[in-house]
Amino acid sequence: MTQDGDTAALQGVAHALKGVAGNIGASRVRVLAESVLAALHGEAQDANSQALGLADELEQLVRQLRHALDSDE
């Protein structure tokens, strides 16, 4: 598990991403953010691996958004 300061930061980021992802329809990011939050609350396994999965999915989303924006120019 992460250290206390890291846990609080991770919880804040995951919570924010969950909300933003829900607003923009990025359902996979939202689900993974929920998984991170559940892991931090002891309801699921390994918050660190959940967070890495969330980061990977977020990177993929950013790449897709950049590609879409580049295509519009």
Secondary structure, 3 states (H helix, E strand, C coil): CCCHHHHHHHHHHHHHHHHHHHHHCCHHHHHHHHHHHHHHCCCCCCHHHHHHHHHHHHHHHHHHHHHHHHHHC
